Amino acid sequence: MLRQKRQTYYVICAGPCPRVDPDPRWLTRESVVTTLRAKAARFVTVTETHDFADAHGIILDGVTCSIDREEFIVIQLHVFPA
């Protein structure tokens, strides 16, 4: 069986990180909350993530929004480009 190629990106979680929250939600590039991880805004660096949050007035306090790293398979990156 072929293995899917994976890439890791930083994402902004709407709430605590998904490992803590049983119903994880992420923010899209439009700053809209989504339950589809593939639609989450993806960032290469933490600095890029913080810059996006600052530009959109998102407070990264670990409770209402937090930064996490997520692995995406290639098909997710093509179906929902960042």
C-alpha positions in Angstrom: 0.0 0.0 0.0 1.3 3.5 -0.9 2.0 5.9 1.9 0.6 9.4 1.6 3.1 12.2 1.6 2.5 14.5 4.6 3.5 18.1 5.2 3.3 19.8 8.6 2.0 23.4 9.0 1.0 25.7 11.8 -2.7 26.4 12.1 -4.8 28.6 14.3 -7.3 26.6 16.4 -10.6 28.3 17.5 -10.4 27.2 21.1 -7.9 25.0 22.9 -5.6 22.8 20.7 -7.4 19.8 19.1 -5.6 17.4 21.4 -7.6 18.9 24.3 -10.9 19.8 22.6 -13.1 16.8 21.5 -14.7 19.0 18.9 -11.8 20.9 17.3 -12.3 24.0 15.1 -9.9 25.9 13.0 -9.7 29.4 11.4 -9.6 29.8 7.6 -7.8 32.5 5.7 -11.0 34.5 5.8 -10.9 34.3 9.7 -14.1 32.1 9.6 -14.4 29.1 12.0 -14.5 25.7 10.3 -14.7 22.1 11.5 -12.9 20.8 8.4 -9.2 20.6 9.2 -8.4 20.7 5.4 -9.9 24.2 5.2 -7.7 25.6 8.0 -5.4 28.4 7.1 -1.9 26.9 7.0 1.4 28.7 7.9 5.0 27.6 7.5 6.4 29.6 10.5 5.1 30.7 13.9 6.0 34.3 13.0 3.7 34.1 9.9 0.9 32.7 12.1 1.3 35.6 14.6 1.4 38.2 11.8 -1.8 36.8 10.4 -3.5 36.8 13.8 -2.3 40.4 14.4 -3.6 41.6 11.0 -7.0 40.1 11.7 -7.4 41.0 15.3 -7.2 37.4 16.6 -6.0 37.1 20.2 -3.9 34.0 20.7 -4.4 33.3 24.4 -4.6 29.5 24.3 -8.2 29.5 25.4 -10.2 31.3 22.7 -7.6 30.8 20.0 -4.3 28.9 20.0 -1.5 27.8 17.6 -0.9 24.1 16.8 1.0 22.0 14.3 -1.0 19.7 12.0 0.0 17.2 9.4 -1.8 17.4 6.1 -1.7 14.8 3.3 -1.1 16.0 -0.2 -4.7 15.5 -1.4 -5.9 17.9 1.4 -3.5 20.5 0.2 -4.8 20.3 -3.4 -8.5 20.1 -2.6 -8.4 23.0 -0.2 -5.4 25.2 -1.1 -4.2 27.6 1.6 
